[in-house]
Amino acid sequence: MTEFRMPSLGADMEAGTLVEWQIKPGQRVKRGDVVAVVETQKGAVEVEIWDDGVVDQLLVEPGTKVPVGEVLARLRAEGGAPAPAVVPAPTIAPPREAAKPAAAPPRAPVPHAARFKVSPVARRRAEELGVDLALVTPSGPEGVISMSDVERAAQTKPAAAKPAAPDKLAAMRQAIAAAMAKSKREIPHYYLGTTIDVSRATDWLERENLKRSVTQRVLFAAVLLKAVAVALKDVPELNGFWVDGAFRPSQAVHLGVGIGLRGGGLVAPAIRNADGKTVPEMMQALSDLVNRARGGALRSSELSDATVTVTNLGEQGVETVFGVIYPPQVALVGFGKVVERPWAESGGLYVRRLIQATLCADHRASVGHRGALFLSALDRLLQEPEKL
């Protein structure tokens, strides 16, 4: 029998609310299947299963807030006998605060209110508009509430109703602050920075984009991400996790990308196997990740698999950024905006396009010398962008 537990979707997550099951007892599942939707302080996340088998028991009811590591369901091997029926343990019962809505003013009963289904995108839209999902009439197949249902309901709700988004945003920021404070307390950070001439890289990208349609053009951010992924192969001490007092390197490079959410907040989902992608593939993966992050449609693996994080604040006008490591990772790479500045080279003075690249790393897993080699490799790669 295999236990499926509430996953940790980031260092700032202590618990999640099970929104809905997408499986039922007796159903066959395989590794990578989406089996549930979980609401965290950063939004709704589609949670995947990590084992093959047959669903034996669902132990938690939708609407329940569950700590990380709590058993949500049990799987049995293909052809195995079902486990005896058990009464769910009290620890998985809905918390007392879940009963608070009963104190609200009476309203006409809504048949689907206790068991509505809603897509993550529609759920996020409902939060933005302040719509009570229990009052929305679904139009989708099998009673699924769509975003259009939410927007239609928003047009008829009382004007005085206000969304609870600010409270959720405050909770998200509090969770992020707690995780980063813990990181600074427990991880011995060291910081390095360098200025890189990216004139060759930007010129190359401009030529490449002339061959593409407007919708297929590549942003410079994709070039930077590809260069980081390749440079990490030269300095593997920066790519992995610090767990149980030891560094565990990762053979794969899964780049966490810092993405600002609409209305505030931040997530850093991963582009998996980034070192194996071409620059155009990196651009496609980045666009997809940003759209789904801001639409509330991320998967659990994307929030838990990142082996190193990259933050780029160039679009916000920042020239230099020194970040905080996101545990259990051991490094974070930062980029500022591309600027034109005087640049001395081979006895001559030129105007070049420059960027500030920074590294903050865990001194338990690497030393400054190795961090400097990473930044050097990054510089070298950006001088030959056609080879990325």
C-alpha positions in Angstrom: 0.0 0.0 0.0 1.4 3.4 -1.0 0.5 6.6 0.9 -0.1 9.9 -1.0 0.6 12.8 1.3 0.1 16.5 1.2 3.2 17.7 -0.7 5.4 20.7 0.3 5.0 23.2 -2.5 7.7 25.6 -1.2 9.7 26.5 1.9 6.9 28.9 2.9 4.1 26.3 2.9 3.0 24.7 6.1 -0.5 23.5 5.0 -2.8 23.4 2.1 -6.6 23.2 1.6 -7.8 20.3 -0.6 -10.1 22.0 -3.1 -11.2 18.9 -5.1 -10.2 15.4 -6.0 -9.8 14.5 -9.6 -9.7 10.8 -9.0 -12.0 8.2 -7.3 -11.5 4.9 -5.5 -10.8 2.1 -8.0 -9.3 4.4 -10.6 -5.9 3.5 -12.1 -3.3 6.3 -11.9 0.2 6.7 -13.2 3.1 8.8 -12.2 2.6 12.4 -13.3 -1.2 12.3 -13.4 -3.0 15.3 -11.8 -5.1 13.9 -8.9 -6.1 16.9 -6.9 -6.3 20.6 -6.7 -4.8 22.2 -3.5 -5.2 25.8 -2.5 -2.1 27.4 -1.0 -1.3 30.9 0.1 0.0 31.5 -3.5 -3.1 30.2 -5.2 -4.6 26.9 -6.5 -2.1 24.2 -7.6 -2.7 21.0 -9.5 -1.1 18.2 -7.6 0.4 15.2 -9.3 0.9 11.6 -8.1 4.4 10.1 -7.9 3.5 6.4 -8.0 1.6 4.1 -10.3 -1.3 2.1 -8.9 -5.0 1.9 -8.1 -6.7 4.4 -5.8 -7.8 2.5 -2.7 -9.0 5.2 -0.3 -9.5 8.9 -0.3 -9.0 10.0 3.3 -9.6 13.7 3.2 -12.8 15.6 2.2 -12.6 18.6 -0.1 -12.5 21.9 1.9 -10.2 20.4 4.5 -7.0 22.3 5.5 -4.2 19.7 5.8 -0.6 20.0 7.1 2.3 19.2 4.8 3.0 15.5 5.1 -0.5 14.4 6.1 -1.8 11.3 4.3 -4.5 12.3 1.7 -5.1 9.0 0.0 -3.8 5.4 -0.3 -2.9 3.5 -3.5 -2.7 -0.2 -3.9 -0.7 -2.2 -6.5 -2.5 -3.3 -9.7 -4.4 -6.4 -8.9 -4.0 -5.9 -5.1 -6.9 -6.5 -2.7 -8.6 -3.4 -1.4 -7.9 -2.4 2.2 -10.7 -2.8 4.8 -12.9 0.3 5.0 -11.9 2.6 7.8 -13.4 5.6 9.4 -11.2 8.7 8.7 -9.1 9.8 11.6 -10.2 12.9 13.5 -7.1 14.7 12.4 -8.3 15.0 8.8 -11.7 16.3 9.8 -12.5 19.9 8.6 -11.1 22.5 11.1 -13.5 24.3 13.3 -13.1 27.6 11.4 -14.5 25.8 8.3 -18.0 25.9 10.0 -18.0 29.8 10.2 -19.9 30.4 7.0 -23.0 28.8 8.8 -23.2 32.0 10.9 -23.7 34.2 7.8 -27.2 35.6 7.1 -29.6 32.8 5.8 -30.0 32.4 2.1 -31.9 30.2 -0.2 -30.3 26.7 -0.4 -28.1 26.1 -3.5 -28.2 22.4 -4.5 -24.6 22.3 -5.8 -23.1 24.5 -3.0 -21.7 21.6 -1.0 -20.0 19.8 -3.9 -19.2 22.4 -6.6 -16.3 21.8 -8.9 -14.2 24.8 -10.2 -11.2 25.2 -12.4 -8.1 26.9 -10.8 -8.4 29.8 -13.2 -12.1 30.3 -12.3 -11.3 30.1 -8.6 -8.7 32.8 -8.9 -11.0 35.0 -10.9 -13.7 34.5 -8.2 -11.2 35.8 -5.6 -10.4 38.8 -7.7 -14.0 39.7 -8.2 -15.2 38.8 -4.7 -17.7 36.2 -5.9 -18.9 33.4 -3.6 -18.5 30.2 -5.6 -21.4 28.6 -3.7 -23.7 31.0 -5.4 -22.4 30.4 -8.9 -24.5 28.3 -11.3 -22.2 26.0 -13.3 -22.6 25.7 -17.0 -19.7 23.3 -17.7 -19.8 19.5 -18.1 -20.3 17.5 -14.9 -21.2 20.7 -13.0 -17.8 22.4 -13.4 -17.8 26.2 -12.8 -16.0 28.1 -15.6 -14.5 31.6 -15.6 -17.4 32.8 -17.7 -19.8 31.5 -15.0 -17.8 33.5 -12.4 -17.8 36.7 -14.4 -21.6 36.4 -15.1 -22.2 36.0 -11.4 -20.0 39.0 -10.6 -22.3 41.2 -12.7 -25.3 40.3 -10.5 -23.7 40.3 -7.1 -24.4 43.3 -4.7 -22.2 46.3 -5.4 -21.3 46.5 -1.7 -19.6 43.1 -1.7 -15.8 43.4 -1.7 -13.2 40.7 -2.4 -11.1 39.3 0.4 -8.0 39.4 -1.8 -6.1 41.9 0.5 -6.3 39.4 3.4 -5.0 36.6 1.2 -2.2 38.8 -0.1 -1.2 39.7 3.4 -1.0 36.0 4.3 1.1 35.3 1.3 3.6 38.0 2.1 3.7 36.8 5.7 4.5 33.3 4.5 7.2 34.6 2.2 8.7 36.7 4.9 8.9 33.8 7.3 10.6 31.6 4.8 13.1 34.2 3.8 13.8 35.1 7.4 14.5 31.4 8.2 16.8 31.3 5.1 18.9 34.2 6.3 19.1 32.8 9.8 20.1 29.3 8.8 22.0 29.6 5.5 25.5 31.2 5.5 25.1 33.3 2.3 27.9 34.6 0.3 27.5 37.1 -2.5 29.4 37.8 -5.8 28.7 40.1 -8.7 30.2 40.9 -12.1 29.5 43.1 -15.1 29.1 41.3 -18.4 29.3 42.8 -21.8 26.2 41.3 -23.6 26.6 43.3 -26.8 27.3 40.2 -28.9 24.4 38.3 -27.3 21.9 41.1 -27.9 23.1 41.7 -31.5 22.8 38.0 -32.2 19.3 37.9 -30.7 18.2 40.8 -32.8 19.4 39.1 -36.0 17.6 35.9 -34.9 14.3 37.7 -34.2 14.3 39.2 -37.7 13.9 35.7 -39.0 10.8 35.1 -36.8 7.2 36.3 -36.7 6.3 38.8 -34.0 4.6 36.1 -32.0 7.6 33.8 -32.1 10.3 36.3 -31.1 12.5 35.5 -28.2 13.2 37.8 -25.2 16.7 38.2 -23.9 15.6 36.6 -20.6 15.4 33.3 -22.4 19.1 33.7 -23.5 20.1 34.4 -19.9 18.2 31.4 -18.6 19.9 29.1 -21.1 23.3 30.5 -20.3 22.7 29.9 -16.5 21.6 26.3 -17.1 24.7 25.5 -19.2 27.1 27.3 -16.7 25.7 25.2 -13.9 27.1 22.1 -15.5 30.6 23.6 -14.9 29.9 24.2 -11.2 27.5 21.5 -10.0 27.9 22.6 -6.4 25.4 25.3 -7.1 22.7 23.0 -8.5 21.0 20.9 -5.9 19.7 20.8 -2.3 21.0 21.0 1.3 19.1 18.3 3.1 19.8 16.6 6.5 23.1 18.4 6.9 24.6 17.4 3.5 24.5 18.7 -0.1 22.7 16.6 -2.6 23.6 17.5 -6.2 21.0 17.3 -8.9 21.9 15.7 -12.2 19.1 17.7 -13.9 18.9 21.5 -14.1 15.4 22.7 -13.2 15.5 26.5 -13.2 13.2 28.2 -10.8 12.0 31.5 -12.3 10.8 34.3 -10.1 7.4 35.5 -11.3 5.5 38.4 -9.9 1.8 37.8 -9.5 -0.9 40.2 -10.4 -1.9 42.2 -7.3 1.3 41.3 -5.5 3.1 38.1 -4.3 5.7 36.0 -5.9 6.2 32.4 -7.1 9.3 30.6 -8.5 8.1 27.6 -10.5 10.6 25.5 -12.4 11.5 25.1 -16.1 12.4 21.4 -16.0 15.6 20.1 -17.8 16.5 23.7 -18.8 20.0 22.7 -19.9 18.6 20.5 -22.7 16.4 23.2 -24.2 17.3 25.4 -27.1 16.8 29.2 -26.7 13.5 29.2 -28.6 12.3 26.2 -26.5 13.3 28.1 -23.3 11.3 31.1 -24.5 8.2 28.9 -25.1 8.6 27.3 -21.7 9.0 30.7 -20.0 5.9 32.2 -21.6 3.8 29.1 -20.7 5.0 29.2 -17.1 4.3 32.9 -16.7 0.8 32.6 -18.2 -0.1 29.7 -16.0 1.4 31.2 -12.8 -0.7 34.3 -13.2 -3.7 32.3 -14.2 -3.5 30.0 -11.2 -2.8 26.8 -13.1 0.6 25.7 -11.9 1.4 22.0 -11.1 2.9 20.8 -7.8 6.1 19.5 -9.5 6.8 23.0 -10.9 6.8 24.4 -7.4 8.8 21.7 -5.7 11.4 20.6 -8.3 13.5 23.8 -8.8 17.2 23.1 -8.2 18.3 26.7 -8.4 16.4 30.0 -8.8 16.9 32.9 -11.2 15.5 36.3 -10.6 15.5 39.0 -13.2 14.4 42.5 -12.2 15.6 44.3 -15.4 12.1 45.0 -16.6 11.5 46.9 -13.3 14.5 49.2 -14.0 16.8 47.6 -11.4 20.5 47.3 -12.3 21.6 45.0 -9.5 19.8 42.4 -7.4 21.1 40.3 -4.5 18.5 37.8 -3.5 17.9 35.4 -0.7 18.3 31.6 -1.2 15.1 29.6 -1.4 15.7 26.5 0.8 16.5 23.7 0.3 18.2 25.1 -2.8 21.8 26.4 -2.4 22.0 29.2 -4.9 20.2 32.1 -6.5 21.3 34.0 -9.7 20.2 37.6 -10.3 20.1 39.8 -13.3 19.4 43.6 -13.7 18.5 45.6 -16.7 20.7 45.9 -19.8 22.3 49.4 -20.0 24.6 51.1 -22.4 27.8 52.3 -20.7 31.4 53.2 -21.6 33.5 50.0 -21.8 37.3 49.8 -22.1 38.7 46.9 -24.0 42.0 46.2 -25.7 43.2 49.8 -25.2 40.0 51.3 -26.7 37.0 52.9 -25.2 33.6 51.8 -26.6 29.9 52.1 -25.8 28.6 48.6 -24.9 25.5 46.9 -23.6 26.2 45.7 -20.1 24.3 43.7 -17.5 25.0 43.1 -13.8 25.0 39.3 -12.9 25.0 38.3 -9.3 25.2 35.1 -7.3 24.2 34.4 -3.7 25.2 30.9 -2.6 25.3 28.6 0.4 28.8 28.5 1.9 28.1 25.0 3.2 27.8 23.7 -0.4 30.3 25.8 -2.2 33.1 28.4 -1.7 33.6 31.8 -3.3 36.2 30.5 -5.7 33.7 28.1 -7.3 31.0 30.8 -7.4 33.4 33.0 -9.2 34.0 30.2 -11.8 30.3 30.1 -12.4 30.1 33.8 -13.1 33.1 33.5 -15.4 31.5 30.6 -17.3 28.3 32.7 -17.6 30.3 35.5 -19.1 32.1 33.2 -21.5 28.8 31.6 -22.7 27.2 35.0 -23.4 30.1 36.0 -25.7 29.2 33.1 -27.9 25.4 33.1 -27.9 25.2 31.1 -31.2 26.6 28.1 -29.4 23.9 28.1 -26.6 
